[in-house]
Amino acid sequence: MRISALLLAMATFCVGSQFPAAHAQEKAELGATRVARWKGDRTAAFLLMFDDSWPSHFQVAAPELAKREMIGTFYICPGKGEYEKFASEWEEKLWKQGMVYGNHTMTHKGVKDYTTANWEIGECARLIRKISPGKAERLVSYAQPGVKAEDWNLSAEALAELLKKYHLIDRPPFTDHGAVYHLKTSQEMLELADKAIASQGWSTSLFTVSSGSSRTGAIRIFGRSSRKCLSSCSTV
């Protein structure tokens, strides 16, 4: 149920995007109605996600997505140094290319207690809704930052309370879907898209791209997988 809600929330953000039809529509009798399984009547859905507010996201990833008329979700940390240094890119440019923002907490440093968590999560949610236009209480995707266990002092119950308070919803799991971390080759990435298409379901891929060889490798995988998805999937 939570995954379905997430897909619905992310799809809502990209209603203005247009994709070529995945297959020829069957001729229907006048007045007949059919509900599409995925946005744009695509065969499957593939979510492209980017973490940590790295400069390579607005330098490389977003422009490449825009070229392909695709949408990515960027999980930002407005209090993180990389974001603050290039705040104008995030606040004035990237979202205008049709990209979506997700909540990755303010600083990506973890939380020491409920009060800290309330600010880390709540302030990030407030800024996202302030930066990009939309309904005041629209659903926003949330991703817990990858910090050491001792740096995340918040129970699952308390987290669920904060997500409800700020109209946030957990994204799909990172495990086995992280480029560079879990997916080492372009073929492994493409197989995720193939499986989604075969099942007429959905899948995800997550990128944490900074610089150097990790950036080059992940962007190469992204470039190939995005072309694959554009042919058969809806990015939401």
N, C-alpha and C positions, 0 to 999 in steps of 0.2 A: 504493500500500500504506500509506504514511504517513497519507494523508487518511482512508482507511478506518479505520485504527486510531484516529485522532483522533475521528471520528464515534462509534466504538464507546465510546471513553473518556468522551466528553461525555454520551452516552446513558446510560451506566452511572450517572452521577451523578443522573439524574432519573427513576429507575425508579418513584418514588412518585407522579409527576405523572399526572393523568388528563386526557385530551382527548376531546371528542366524536368519534364515528366520522366519517371523511372521506366515506365512501360506504357504502351498505347492503351488507353482506356476502352473497356468493352462498351459496345453500343448498348444503350439502355432505352427502354420505352419512355415516351414522354411522360414526365411526372414521377418517374422512378427515382428513389433516393438511396444512396449508398454512403456509408460512413467510412472515411479513409482511416486506416490503422495508424498511419504516420503523417506528419505534416507534408503537404505537397503531394500526397499519395505516393510517397516513396516506399521502396521495398523494406527498408530498415532504417534505424537511427544509430548514429555514431556521435558520441560526445567527445569533443576535443577540449581538454582542460589544461590550464597553465598556472603554476603556483609561484608565489613569492615575490611578485613585482620586479622581476629582473628586466634590465634595459633591453635585452634581446627580444622580449615580448613585443614591445612597440617598434623596435628597429627591424625585426625580421618576421616574427610569427604573424602579427596582425596584418601587415601589408600583404603577405603571401596568402592569408585567408581571404582578404578582401578581393584579391585578384581572381580567386576561384569562386567568389560569391558564397563563401562559407562563413560560419560563425563559430567563434571559440568563447569559452568562459574563462575569464582571467581572475584568479583568486588573489585579491590584492591585500597588502599590509600597509595602510596609509601612514603608520608611524615608523616604518622601516627605512633605513638610510637610503636604499636604492630607490624607493618611492619618493621620498622627500626631495632628493636631488633632482628628480625629473617630474615633479608634481604636475607641471603644466601638460606633459605628454599624457598622463593618466586622466587628468581632470578636464582637459579641453580638446583632446584629439582622439585618443584610442576608441572611446565608446561611440564616437561619431562615425566610426567606420562600421558600425553595426555590431560591435562586440559587446559581450555581457560581463558584468562584474559579479564575483562571488566573494564571500566573507572568509578571510583567512586569519582573522584577528588583527589588531592594530600593529603589533610589533613582532609577532612570530617568536616571542621569547618565553611563552608559556604563561601560566597563572599561578599565583601563590595562594589565593583564596577566592571565595565567591565574589568579594568586592572587586578584586582585580579582574576576574573573569567577566563580570558585568560590564566593566569599562572596555576591556579588550574586544569583546564580542559586540556589545551594544554600540559603542562609538564607531566601529567599523561599519556596522549596519546603517547607522545614521548617515555617515559620509557617502556611502554608496548611493543611497536614495537621494542625497543632496546633489551629487555629481551628475547622475544620469536621470533623466525625466521618467516619470511613471507614477502609478498610484502610490500613495503614501505608505500603505501597508502591504504592498505586493510581496509575494514570496521571493526570497533571495537564497541561493544555494550557499551552504556553509561547509567548510573543510577545516578540520582541526589541524593545526600545524604539527609538523613532525619534530617534536622536542623529546628530551629524555623524560622517562616516567616520573622522576622526582621533580621535574619542572612543571608538571601538569597536575595541580592539586585541586581537582574538581571531580565530584562524583558524576556518574552517568545520569543520575536523577536530577542533579543540579544543572547539568548541561542541557538536559531535555527541557527543563523549566525556562532556561534562558533562550533556547531556540524558539520555544513557543512565544515567549514574551516579545521577541524581536522579529517574529514572522520569518524564521529561517528554517531550512530543512537540510539534513545531512545529504551529502553527495554519495555516489556509489563508492565502494571500497577502493583504496589505492593498490592493494596487494595484487600482483601479477598484471597490472595495467600501467606501470610506470616506465616510460621510455628511458633508456640508459640503465635504470635500476633493475628492471625485470626483463624488458624487451631489448635485446642486444642487437638485433638485425632488422632490416626493413621487412623481411619476410615474416618475422614474428608479428610485427605490427599489422601487416596486411592480412594475416590469418584471422585477427580479431574482426576485421571488417567482413571477411568472407563468411565467418561463422554467423555474424549478425544477419547477413543477407540470406544465407541458407535457411535460417530459422525464422526469417522475417521479424526478427526481434531487435535487440539493441545491444550496444557495447560501448566501451569507453577507452580513452587513452589519456594519460596524464604526463605532462612535460614540466620538468623543473630545469630550465635551461639558463645557464649563466654566461659562460664564456669558454674560449679554447676548444679543446676536442669534444667536450660534452655538448657544447652548443652546436658544433658542426655536425656531429653524429645525430643528435636529436632532430635538428632541422631537416637533415636529409631524409630521415624516417618520416617526419611530418609531411614533407613535400610529396613523397610517394604515396603515403596513406591518404592524404587529402585528395589526390587525383583519383584514387580508387573509390573513395567515398562519394565523390562528386558524381561518379557515373551511376551509382546505385542507391546511395543512402541519403537520408536527410540529416544534416547536422543541426542539432537543437541546443 
